[in-house]
Amino acid sequence: MNDDRIRVRPMTLADCDRVAEIRIGGWQNAYRGLVPQPYLDALDVAEDAERRRAHLAQADGSVVNLVAERGGQVVGWACHGPYRDGEARTEDAELYALYVDPAHYGNGTGHALLQESVRRCTAAGHPRMLLWVLRDNTRARKFYERADFRPDGTEEPFEVDGVEVPEVRYTRELPPG
């Protein structure tokens, strides 16, 4: 019998190569037409995997990396930690990243990762969870809005290969832990 349930667990060093594939695939899929194609084409899975390994090796516990498995295969990754306001960290939490293998879009993987991140941030006592999303990434914005995140009117410039791709900030109030 095939177990098709989604299981969310902490990321390990052994997951870094697969997470890099998912992250790069996510960029190349979700940001096509939003970010210059030469930049997307030049993204390197091996370099990204090495960065993931370095981040995990230097982790102090403040940043949480989660993976979602389905049928024993890693199909998604999320990362959250303290909200960064410039160099300062605040009491709020921030979802730094959430990527799902494009072959698994729409099957609940992203929702499971987001819900586990929200659960952990609530349990840690963060009053809010914030995230940044490309302004023109309609699919991601609708995903976060379905999960009760709302744009708060804050926008930041973001530049990729000389092209402006502004980000908007979303926020969600968290219940007292």
N, C-alpha and C positions, 0 to 999 in steps of 0.2 A: 504494500500500500504506500502510495506517495504522500508524504507529509508536505502540504502546501501552505501551512501556517507561516506567518511572519514572526520571526524571533529577533528581538532587539537585545544586543549585548554590548559590553565594552569592547572597543577595538583593541587588537593586539598587534605586535610587530609583524606577525605572520599575515595580517590583513593589508599591509601597506601597498603591495603591488596591485591588489584588486581594487582598493579604494582609489588609487591613482587612476586606474582605468576608468572607474565610474566618474571621478571628478573631471577628468579630461573629456570623456564622452559627454558628460553633462554640459560642459562649457561648449563643446563643438555642436551639440544639438540645440540647447536652449538659447545660446547667444548668436546663432547664425543669423546674419542680417542686422544684428545690433552692435557687434564688435567686428573690427576689420578681419576679413577672412584669412589674410596672411598670418595674422597673430594666432588665430585658432588653429591653422594648419601647422604652425610651428610648435604648438604645445607638445611637450615630451613626457610620456608616461614614466619612463625610467627616472628622469630628473624629479618629477613630482613624487614618485614613490620614495626617493631618497630624502626629500624634504619631509615627508610624512614620518619616516623613520627617525629623522633628527628631532622633529617636534616631540614625538612620543618619548624618545630617549631623554630629552631635557625636561619632560613634564614635571610640574610641581603639584599637580592635582587640581589646580584651579580651572583648567580647561578639560572638558569631558568630550571624548570621541566615542561615538556609538556606531555600530554597524547593524544593518538589518539583514537577516538571512532568510532565505526561502528555499526549502528543499536542500538545505545544507550548503547553499551557495550565497556568498555575500552579494547583495543586490542594491544596497544603499548605504549612505554614510551621512552622519550629522555631527556637528561639532558646536559646543556652546561653552560659555564661561562668563566672566564678569564683563559688563558693558564697558567699552573703551570710549572715553570722552577725551580725545587727544591721547596724551600719555597717561592720564589718570583713569583709574578704574572706579566705578560707582557701585552702589548697592544693587543696581539693576543687573539683570542677566542679558546676554546677547547671544542670539543664534548666529554663529559666524558662518556656517555653511550647512547646506542640506542638498545632497545630490542623490539621484536614483538612476540606476542603469536605465537608459531610454527604453529598453525592451520590457521594462517593468513599470512604466508609467501607467497610472490609473488603476493599479491593483492593490492599493492601500499601503504600499511600502513607505512612501513619503509621510503619510498620515501617522503611521506607527512610529516612525522616527521622531516626528514633531511632537507627538503626544508624550513620548518618553522623555524628551528634552524638557517639555513644559512641566511634566510631573517632577522631574529631578530639580528643576529650578524652583518650583513651588516648595518642595520639601526642604530646600536649602534656605528658604525664607526670603527669596528675592521678591520685591514688590511688583516688578514689571519685567517683561521680557521684550527686548527690542531686536530688530533685524533690519538689514539694508537689502534692497532689491533694485535691480535695474528698472528705471522708470518705465521703459518700453517693454519689459518682460511681462506681458499680459497674463500668460499662463501661470507664472509664479505668483503674481499679485492676486489672482483669483484664488489660488490654492491657499495662500495665507489668510485671505479674507474669509474663506469658508471655515478657517480654524480660529475665527474671532480676533485676528490681528487687524488693526486699522492704521491707515497712513496718518501720521500726526502733523503733516505739513512741512516737515524738515526735509530738505533736499541737499545733496552734496554733489559737487562735481566729481567725476571719475573719468580718467582719461586712459585710453588704451591705444597705443601706437598713434598718438596725436589726434585721436577722435574722441570727442566728448560723448560719454555714455552715462548721463546722470543717474544717481541712485536716490531713491526715496526711502525714508525710514518708516517702519511699521512698529506698532507697539500693542501689547496686550497686558492688561492688568492681571496679576496673579492673586489668587486668594491667600489669606494668611496661612502659612505652612502649618 
